[in-house]
Amino acid sequence: MQEAGARVAVTHHHIHRPPVPRKHPRTGCPFCAIVHDGAPATIVHEWADALAIVPRSGGCTEGHLLVIPRGHVADFTTDPVVAATVQMRAAELAQQMGGQWNYLTSCGEAATQTVFHLHGHLVPRTAGDGLALPWPHPSREQEPAR
C-alpha cells in the first residue's frame, strides 16, 4: 500500500497480552453444533469469528438475534477479547440494521445463562413493546418520579 502512495500505520492493541488460543468445539454444546457440525439454525449474518442466528424459540421480540463466537467460550468472563469481539459484531449488525436495541449477555445460572457458550442477545426495541427494562430493585419501594 505504501508503494501505491497510501499512508499506512499498523497498531496491535493486544501486543502485551498472550495470544488468544484457538477454541475447539465442545461436545454437547448446541452452539458448537451449529458452528462446527452444521446443526439447523437460521443464520442471519456470518463473520470469520462469529455468527448471528435467530433463537430457536424465536426470541422475545420480532428480530431478536443471538451473536455467538465460532470458538467455544463459556461466558463473557472466560475470554474478554472474544467477548469484546462478539459485542463488536453485534454492534456492527445493529448499526447496519438501524433502530434501537438492547444487547444483553449472562454469566452463570443465577444470571439466567442456560447455554454455556458465550452468546449476546441483540433485542430490537420499540416504544411500548412491553419488555421489562429497566429492572427495578426488588428491595426498594417504588419512589415517585422527581
PLY file of the C-alpha trace (Angstrom):
ply
format ascii 1.0
element vertex 146
property float x
property float y
property float z
element edge 145
property int vertex1
property int vertex2
end_header
0.00 0.00 0.00
2.86 2.38 0.77
4.27 1.75 -2.71
0.92 2.90 -4.12
1.20 6.13 -2.10
-1.16 5.26 0.75
-0.24 6.19 4.30
-0.07 3.07 6.43
0.08 2.76 10.21
-0.10 -0.59 11.98
-1.02 -0.92 15.62
-1.53 -4.05 17.68
-3.96 -3.49 20.52
-3.16 -6.73 22.33
0.63 -6.70 21.97
1.16 -7.16 25.72
-1.39 -9.96 26.06
-0.75 -13.64 25.41
-2.10 -14.90 22.08
-5.74 -15.96 22.16
-5.81 -19.75 21.88
-7.94 -21.30 19.19
-11.08 -22.53 20.89
-12.15 -26.05 19.97
-15.75 -27.24 19.75
-17.30 -28.58 22.95
-19.18 -31.88 22.69
-22.84 -31.43 23.58
-22.82 -27.64 23.10
-25.75 -26.62 20.87
-23.93 -23.53 19.54
-20.77 -25.53 18.74
-23.04 -27.97 16.89
-24.34 -25.09 14.77
-20.89 -23.60 14.11
-18.91 -26.81 13.55
-21.37 -29.57 12.70
-23.98 -27.76 10.61
-26.83 -28.25 13.10
-30.01 -26.50 11.95
-30.11 -22.75 12.58
-31.32 -19.64 10.84
-28.07 -17.76 10.22
-28.64 -14.05 9.66
-25.03 -12.92 9.31
-21.57 -14.53 9.33
-18.15 -13.17 10.16
-14.84 -15.02 10.31
-15.07 -15.03 14.12
-18.82 -15.04 14.88
-22.35 -15.82 13.70
-25.68 -14.07 14.20
-28.58 -16.51 14.45
-32.29 -16.44 15.26
-33.01 -18.08 18.64
-34.75 -21.46 18.28
-37.65 -20.15 20.35
-37.97 -17.15 18.02
-36.82 -14.80 20.76
-38.70 -12.30 22.89
-39.41 -9.87 20.02
-39.53 -9.98 16.24
-35.92 -9.58 15.09
-34.29 -10.93 18.29
-30.87 -12.37 17.38
-28.05 -14.20 19.14
-24.45 -13.36 18.30
-22.08 -16.23 19.09
-18.34 -16.73 18.69
-17.20 -19.53 16.40
-14.94 -20.90 19.13
-16.27 -22.30 22.39
-16.05 -19.77 25.21
-18.27 -20.42 28.23
-19.26 -16.82 29.02
-18.09 -13.21 28.77
-15.69 -13.53 31.72
-13.84 -16.52 30.27
-12.12 -14.65 27.44
-12.58 -10.86 27.45
-11.12 -10.48 23.94
-13.64 -12.92 22.45
-16.43 -11.30 24.49
-15.46 -7.87 23.15
-15.36 -9.23 19.60
-18.86 -10.70 19.94
-20.18 -7.38 21.26
-18.43 -5.53 18.43
-20.08 -7.83 15.86
-23.47 -7.27 17.50
-22.92 -3.50 17.38
-21.91 -3.64 13.72
-25.03 -5.62 12.87
-27.33 -3.34 14.89
-25.83 -0.29 13.18
-26.32 -1.87 9.77
-29.94 -2.80 10.54
-30.83 0.51 12.22
-33.29 1.01 15.03
-32.97 0.80 18.79
-31.56 -2.21 20.61
-30.64 -3.88 23.87
-27.52 -6.02 23.95
-27.50 -8.50 26.84
-25.32 -11.40 27.88
-25.21 -13.54 31.00
-22.62 -15.34 33.10
-23.88 -18.23 35.23
-27.16 -19.87 36.16
-28.11 -17.18 38.70
-27.77 -14.64 35.86
-30.16 -16.73 33.68
-27.49 -18.29 31.47
-28.89 -21.57 30.12
-26.45 -22.33 27.28
-22.84 -22.21 28.45
-21.38 -20.94 25.18
-20.97 -17.17 25.10
-23.86 -15.50 23.31
-25.13 -11.97 23.17
-28.83 -11.25 22.80
-29.44 -8.46 20.32
-33.02 -7.39 21.00
-34.76 -4.74 18.87
-36.85 -2.31 20.93
-39.83 -0.11 20.23
-41.79 2.20 22.49
-44.43 0.26 24.39
-43.08 -3.19 23.44
-43.79 -4.45 26.96
-40.29 -5.75 27.71
-39.42 -5.19 31.36
-36.34 -2.99 31.33
-35.03 -1.24 33.32
-35.12 -3.80 36.10
-36.48 -2.47 39.38
-34.52 -3.32 42.52
-36.75 -5.74 44.47
-35.86 -4.41 47.93
-36.69 -0.79 47.14
-40.19 0.57 47.11
-41.10 2.48 44.00
-40.24 6.09 44.65
-42.29 8.79 42.95
-40.57 10.38 39.94
-38.95 13.71 40.74
0 1
1 2
2 3
3 4
4 5
5 6
6 7
7 8
8 9
9 10
10 11
11 12
12 13
13 14
14 15
15 16
16 17
17 18
18 19
19 20
20 21
21 22
22 23
23 24
24 25
25 26
26 27
27 28
28 29
29 30
30 31
31 32
32 33
33 34
34 35
35 36
36 37
37 38
38 39
39 40
40 41
41 42
42 43
43 44
44 45
45 46
46 47
47 48
48 49
49 50
50 51
51 52
52 53
53 54
54 55
55 56
56 57
57 58
58 59
59 60
60 61
61 62
62 63
63 64
64 65
65 66
66 67
67 68
68 69
69 70
70 71
71 72
72 73
73 74
74 75
75 76
76 77
77 78
78 79
79 80
80 81
81 82
82 83
83 84
84 85
85 86
86 87
87 88
88 89
89 90
90 91
91 92
92 93
93 94
94 95
95 96
96 97
97 98
98 99
99 100
100 101
101 102
102 103
103 104
104 105
105 106
106 107
107 108
108 109
109 110
110 111
111 112
112 113
113 114
114 115
115 116
116 117
117 118
118 119
119 120
120 121
121 122
122 123
123 124
124 125
125 126
126 127
127 128
128 129
129 130
130 131
131 132
132 133
133 134
134 135
135 136
136 137
137 138
138 139
139 140
140 141
141 142
142 143
143 144
144 145
